[in-house]
Structure formats: C-alpha cells, structure tokens
Amino acid sequence: MEILTNRDEIRAWAVENRKAGHSIGFVPTMGALHAGHLELLRTSQTQTDRTVVSIFVNPSQFGPAEDFNRYPRVIEQDKHMLRQAGCHALFYPGVAAIYPQHFQTSVTVEPLGSDLCGRERPGHFQGVATVVTILLNLVRADQAFFGLKDYQQFVIIQRLAQDLNLESKIVGVPTIREPDGLAMSSRNRYLSQEDRQRAAAIHAALAAAKSAFTAGEKRSGRLEAIARRILTEASIHRIQYISVRSATTLLPINTVHTDGVILTAVKVGETRLIDNMLLNLPDQASPSS
Ligand code: PAF
C-alpha cells in the first residue's frame, strides 16, 4: 500500500493511475477504522480498479466544545487493517497539507447544512463540505464512497458534487451494524458498558417506526412518536431530534408517500450518536447520484 502525505503526491498517484487506464475509487475517513469503513473499501474495490482511502481528522468540522482532541487516532492499527484488506493507497495528510498557510475558503451547503445535526453542531457541515471539496478535487476519483449512517452528510455531499459539477460519482453505502443493531461508529468506543447496552435502543426505535410504516402508518408524527417512546423506555432522554423527512431533500414531510427517512441524534451518556432508516425500501439499498 502506497502512503501519500501531501497534495502533490496524491495528485500524482491519481494522474498515474488514470493514465494507466485504471478507474479510481475514493473512501474519505477520519480513521479509527471499523467494519463500516471496510465495507466502504470493499464496495469501492468491487466497483473500481484502484482505491485510495484518506485518513484526516478534520479540525474544521469539530465545534470548540467537541471531541477533536480526544477523537481516536490509531494510525498503525488503521494501516494494518487497510493493508490486510488490499487497499492500494492511503492518503494521510497533516493539517498543513489540507489547510496551508493563508487558507481562507469555505464551502457551505445551505439551508441543508444548518438543519438537523447542523442545528446541534453549528459549522459542522461547513467543515465537512470544505474538506470533502478539497479531497474530491485532489483525487478526482471516478467514484467516492460514503456511509449512509451519516445520511445528512451524504445528502449534503451529493448536493455539493452536483452544484459544483465535481467529477466523482457520490455513492452511498448501507450502514454496517453490531449484532444488536447499533450502527458501527468510531465514537461507539466512548460508551461505557451500560451505555453501550442502552444504545441498542436507537436501532430498535427506528426499526419499530419502520415496521409501523410497513404495516400502513404513513403519518410522520405517529412514526416519530413510536420511535421516541422506545428511546425513552430505554432511558435515552436526551433526544436532540427524531424526525421523518424526505429521503432526497431532507425537507420535513407530514406523510410518507414515496421516499421517507427517519433520522435521529441522541446523547447516551456523554456520547452523541446518530442513526437513520429509510422508509421507502425493504432494506437500505444504496442511493447514489
Ligand atoms: O464521515 C467522515 O468520516 C467525515 O465527515 C469525512 C467525510 C471523512 C470528512 O471529514
């Protein structure tokens, strides 16, 4: 696996591979890799000839009171996992390679970026959109792969790729879950044993809303109430939002006709967890642009 650490190296790697006739897949991450990331890599490997994974804990997407400093950084373990999985290249830049001196540009996707998670984390999606634009522009991959666990992020990145006419096709990859349903996340390692058990209620709550939907309940308010009840029964009281939205625009909808998604963000102990479930399909099929 090649390890690239600056803008020139990643650009040269991509140019060389394109010249050699290879299609390129790109998997941007913040490291602390888990089975969800490996699924992104596997999907890229099945759809493209050469995959590059990036690991960059992006400071601009963390608020001042958030977990940037304690975000898990386990680069040797990550490299090992990527080598084992047959990844072709790792882009592992330092902060100065992404945000050089005098950097002052930012990308905002509004109003999408200030709704839902954006309300709780002001500036978060501006940080995400900015770094993803830089990365997509450096790699210019044929396809870039993002987890659908971060559903709002996925919709925002699709929007920006379309609006800015970026070359990469943005592909959403279904969420990988623990056996009890908890969505894989690098932040799950913050949970105490007791909180880890309670966190399983997040998936149970969304699944209950989905069952009610499948059984004929189409009213957003009712579906949200069903999910909320299961969260509170599991003593998850700090519910930042639980909301049924259009799966394509993320705008609020009163009734789910064709394309709904139920999304939630909760605090379990001090850990903020998010999850979602599509309401229109039997499973989370992977939407792509
Ligand atoms: O989902 C993530 O890990 C990050 O938000 C991303 C897309 C790598 C941007 O920093």
Residues whose N, C-alpha, C, O or C-beta is under 5 A from the ligand:
A	BS01	PAF	P28 T29 M30 F56 N58 V128 V131
